[in-house]
């Protein structure tokens, strides 16, 4: 699954266009590398998103095209919040 779509489906980022912009501005990394929106996300990947002075790191637990709001949090596990 594409990174931008995963961020939207998992509700880490509210809209896909915002996820695209975050990737274009090099605010998203996958496994330690700056990732483009078209990057392929797999189970076990670690995604880090920088929001201003904070960073959110999550480990991908599942990949699904359509997920309800209640089940979206089960798609990932937070690994660490960092202050930059």
C-alpha positions in Angstrom: 0.0 0.0 0.0 1.2 3.5 -0.7 2.5 5.5 2.2 0.1 8.4 1.8 -2.9 6.1 1.7 -1.7 4.2 4.7 -1.4 7.4 6.7 -4.9 8.4 5.8 -6.5 4.9 6.3 -4.8 4.5 9.7 -5.9 8.0 10.6 -2.4 9.1 11.5 -3.0 12.0 9.1 -6.5 13.2 8.4 -6.4 13.7 4.7 -4.4 12.1 1.9 -3.5 15.4 0.4 -2.0 16.5 3.8 -0.1 13.2 3.9 1.3 13.9 0.4 2.4 17.3 1.5 4.1 15.9 4.6 6.0 13.4 2.4 7.0 16.2 -0.1 8.3 18.3 2.7 10.5 15.4 4.0 8.6 15.1 7.3 8.0 11.4 7.0 10.6 8.6 7.2 10.2 4.9 6.7 12.8 2.7 8.4 15.0 5.7 8.9 14.9 7.0 5.3 13.0 10.0 4.0 10.1 8.5 2.1 8.0 9.6 -0.9 4.2 9.4 -0.9 4.5 6.4 -3.3 6.7 4.4 -1.0 5.4 0.9 -0.4 4.4 0.2 3.3 4.7 -3.4 4.6 4.0 -5.0 8.0 7.0 -4.4 10.3 8.0 -1.0 8.8 8.7 1.9 11.3 7.1 5.2 10.2 8.2 8.4 11.8 6.2 11.6 11.3 7.6 15.0 12.4 5.0 17.5 13.6 6.8 20.8 14.4 9.0 20.1 17.4 7.6 16.5 18.0 8.0 13.3 16.2 5.7 10.3 16.3 7.1 6.8 15.5 4.8 3.9 14.8 5.3 0.3 13.8 3.0 -1.0 11.1 1.0 -4.0 12.4 -1.4 -4.5 9.5 -2.2 -3.1 6.1 -5.8 -2.8 4.9 -7.6 -0.8 2.3 -10.8 0.0 4.2 -10.9 0.2 8.0 -13.5 1.6 10.4 -12.7 4.4 12.8 -12.7 2.1 15.8 -10.3 -0.4 14.1 -7.8 2.2 12.7 -5.7 2.3 15.8 -5.1 -1.4 15.6 -3.2 -0.9 12.3 -0.1 0.5 14.2 1.7 0.5 17.5 3.3 3.7 18.8 7.0 3.1 19.5 8.2 6.4 20.8 7.4 10.1 21.0 10.5 12.3 20.5 11.0 15.9 21.1 13.3 17.4 18.4 
